[in-house]
């Protein structure tokens, strides 16, 4: 039973290019969450998605960042026109469908992260 | 806003030494508290949790007690092993139920255990 799979593990982009990070949730999980860890900081929540729906994007920067979780395929975090300040580790997590008290942070499973470096 | 402060790393210990990683928090209300561990090359895994004051979370020989009076959730283990080498993250959630996916994390503490 594979865990949360993220790729690429390392991505290097030049300023102005686009970065796409992919996340395949655990089998049976239908909820996906993206977190970002900037250098010298803790992980910070960005967005919560279910299949074809964005549930909570309160942590997403207003410009250049977008996320999707299509009916088929992995969740994608897309960063357009990257800048040096986007250099960070991006973590994806997944959870099963909410089941009362079993929902939420208690059952988040994280991937190993994708490290983006912007030159 | 919410915040989590944990001790700076890296921490290097000899096998069988006693481990403490300090964690203090600032939050509104009564948050749930967590310790996550990230082994090399892997994702973060939930190590233990506590949801109310004076609760003690424990797993794999690790323990942490939710201290409301000192707003702390220090991680301890009596005798560390080389296999405990990892990065440890303290985190909180101040929402219940379906909103509790918004975790606030500390910066992480890297632990290296040498034989």
Contacts between the chains, C-beta under 8 A, distances in Angstrom:
chain1	res1	chain2	res2	distance
A	3	B	42	7.9
A	3	B	43	5.9
A	4	B	43	5.8
A	6	B	43	8.0
A	31	B	101	7.7
A	33	B	101	5.5
A	35	B	103	7.8
A	35	B	105	7.8
A	37	B	105	7.8
A	40	B	107	6.5
A	41	B	107	6.1
A	42	B	4	6.3
A	42	B	89	7.1
A	42	B	91	7.8
A	42	B	104	7.1
A	42	B	105	3.6
A	42	B	106	5.0
A	42	B	107	4.9
A	42	B	108	7.0
A	43	B	89	7.2
A	43	B	91	7.8
A	43	B	103	7.3
A	43	B	105	4.1
A	44	B	104	7.8
A	44	B	105	7.4
A	45	B	101	7.3
A	45	B	102	4.7
A	45	B	103	6.6
A	48	B	101	5.8
A	56	B	101	8.0
A	56	B	102	7.7
A	58	B	102	8.0
A	59	B	102	7.6
A	91	B	43	7.5
A	91	B	44	7.0
A	93	B	44	7.8
A	93	B	101	7.8
A	95	B	101	7.1
A	98	B	97	7.9
A	98	B	98	5.2
A	100	B	97	7.8
A	101	B	97	7.3
A	103	B	97	5.8
A	103	B	98	5.0
A	103	B	100	7.4
A	104	B	93	7.2
A	104	B	95	7.5
A	104	B	96	7.5
A	104	B	97	5.9
A	104	B	98	5.9
A	104	B	99	6.8
A	104	B	100	3.3
A	104	B	101	5.5
A	105	B	32	6.8
A	105	B	34	6.8
A	105	B	91	7.9
A	105	B	93	4.6
A	105	B	100	4.2
A	105	B	101	5.6
A	105	B	102	7.9
A	105	B	103	5.5
A	106	B	46	7.6
A	106	B	49	6.8
A	106	B	100	7.2
A	108	B	46	7.2
A	108	B	101	6.3
A	108	B	103	7.4
A	109	B	43	7.0
A	109	B	45	7.8
A	110	B	36	7.4
A	110	B	38	7.9
A	110	B	43	4.1
A	110	B	44	3.8
A	110	B	45	7.4
A	111	B	43	4.6
A	112	B	38	7.9
A	112	B	41	6.3
A	112	B	42	5.5
A	112	B	43	4.7
A	113	B	43	7.3
